Amino acid sequence: SNSASAIATSGGSFVFNPLPSGTESINALTGEITGGVGGTSYGIEHITSGSCPSTLIQNVLIFAAPSTGPIFHN
């Protein structure tokens, strides 16, 4: 799992912007992405709470899992 909470102050809510075409989901309170596809960048929108809300959109890249291959020795 990956978290977008480092891009904004606490409080408010997180949503995908734009919505992904797969089954990925985002926790509205923490920004944690579930089911993210490695090598894919997602737009995450954070909307602050309170009487004067503001919006921040940030791209979050899900790193691909490293692939292991044969190890060659000299």
VENURHU-V391791 format. One record per residue. N is the residue number from 1. PSI is psi in whole degrees, -180 to 180 (999 if undefined). Layout:
((N	PSI) (N	PSI))
This chain:
((1	152) (2	148) (3	135) (4	4) (5	-17) (6	-11) (7	-4) (8	165) (9	162) (10	157) (11	170) (12	-163) (13	155) (14	140) (15	156) (16	140) (17	102) (18	167) (19	135) (20	158) (21	-9) (22	-152) (23	16) (24	150) (25	160) (26	138) (27	119) (28	-26) (29	-36) (30	-19) (31	6) (32	128) (33	131) (34	135) (35	18) (36	144) (37	127) (38	138) (39	6) (40	140) (41	132) (42	141) (43	123) (44	126) (45	129) (46	126) (47	120) (48	156) (49	175) (50	-175) (51	-16) (52	74) (53	149) (54	163) (55	140) (56	130) (57	130) (58	138) (59	135) (60	122) (61	126) (62	117) (63	141) (64	145) (65	136) (66	140) (67	140) (68	140) (69	-173) (70	145) (71	124) (72	135) (73	147) (74	999))
